Amino acid sequence: MRKSLLLLVPIALLGACTYGITLDDAGKNVRTAWSGDMSSCHDLGKVTVSVMDHVGPVNRNDIKVRDELEVMARNEAAKMHADTIKPLSDPKDGSQPWGAYQCGTAQLAPAHRPATAPTNPAAQPNPQTAPGAFETYPAKGN
């Protein structure tokens, strides 16, 4: 009984690591720019977020850590009225700095429209899913 309890406690602790890190409604309006020129955007400052990257001697999954850092950065950037974030460096020891920017919708629009653009506005492509654009999705569907 005591041995099984000792095995269950670390598992329960590892499972609880992601509790409470969810994308806020305001954070859903913040996009992540992984690369590219941000000179057309207004720099609002820097956001540094951190999560636990290990529990005791056990390292956490790097993808989960990076996902949580992005979610937290989007939430914090929304508080600054930013609409775009960009990582300033790779995560180190569970901490990562992000730049917060206000770019507006002009940067999200496609660079050109096809010559045969549809006349139905509902049939026009979404600028975020246009060819050459990309979307990011949180690992847990938030």
Buried (B, 14 or more C-beta within 10 A) or exposed (E): EEEEEEEEEEEEEBEEBBEEBBBBEEBEEBBBBEEEEBEEBEEBEEBEBBBEBEEEEEEBEEEBBBBBBBBBBBBBBBEBEBBBBBBEEEBEEBEBBBBBBBBEEEBBEBEEEEEEEEEEEEEEBEEEEBEEBEEEEBBEEB
